[in-house]
């Protein structure tokens, strides 16, 4: 995945969390009549959820092998040992 693709994915994850939290808070305000507190709490929780989504997405991208090999596999291949040079 290119750098632009990663940035777009991270920004989409973050913005979706904020919009979802704010929307749920706004809906709660309409039902319970607690305006603006539900939306404020929803915004804060949405921000936290967005940050959590970004951390999960970054961790997922770091776990994927880059060249089709698992991490550490290159060190196990014959001939890759520094002693043979």
C-alpha positions in Angstrom: 0.0 0.0 0.0 1.4 3.4 -0.9 1.9 6.2 1.6 -1.2 8.1 0.2 -3.3 5.0 0.6 -2.2 4.6 4.2 -3.0 8.3 4.9 -6.4 8.1 3.4 -7.2 4.9 5.3 -6.1 6.4 8.6 -8.0 9.7 8.1 -11.1 7.8 7.1 -10.9 5.6 10.2 -10.5 8.7 12.4 -13.2 10.8 10.8 -15.7 7.9 10.8 -15.2 7.4 14.6 -15.8 11.1 15.3 -18.9 11.3 13.1 -20.3 8.1 14.6 -19.8 9.3 18.2 -21.2 12.7 17.5 -24.2 11.3 15.6 -25.0 8.9 18.5 -24.6 11.7 21.0 -26.9 14.0 18.9 -29.5 11.3 18.7 -29.3 10.7 22.4 -29.8 14.5 23.0 -32.9 14.5 20.8 -34.4 11.5 22.7 -33.4 12.5 26.2 -33.5 16.3 25.9 -30.0 16.7 27.3 -28.7 19.0 24.6 -25.7 19.7 24.2 -24.2 17.2 26.7 -24.9 14.0 24.8 -23.2 15.4 21.7 -20.2 16.6 23.6 -19.7 13.2 25.3 -20.3 11.5 22.0 -17.7 13.7 20.3 -15.1 12.9 23.0 -15.9 9.2 22.8 -15.8 9.3 19.0 -12.4 11.0 19.1 -11.1 8.2 21.4 -12.7 5.5 19.1 -11.1 7.2 16.1 -7.7 7.1 17.7 -8.2 3.4 18.6 -9.2 2.6 15.0 -6.0 4.3 13.8 -3.8 2.3 16.2 -5.5 -0.9 15.1 -5.1 -0.1 11.4 -1.4 0.8 11.9 -0.8 -2.4 13.9 -2.5 -4.4 11.1 -0.3 -2.8 8.5 2.9 -3.5 10.5 2.0 -7.2 10.9 1.7 -7.8 7.2 4.8 -9.2 5.5 6.3 -6.7 3.0 7.9 -9.1 0.5 5.8 -12.2 0.9 7.9 -13.6 3.7 7.1 -13.6 7.4 9.2 -11.4 9.7 12.4 -13.0 10.7 12.3 -15.5 7.9 15.2 -13.9 6.0 17.5 -14.5 8.9 16.7 -18.2 8.8 17.6 -18.7 5.1 20.9 -20.4 4.3 23.6 -18.1 3.1 22.1 -15.1 5.0 24.4 -15.6 8.0 27.1 -13.0 8.4 29.6 -15.7 9.3 29.6 -17.0 5.7 30.9 -13.8 4.2 
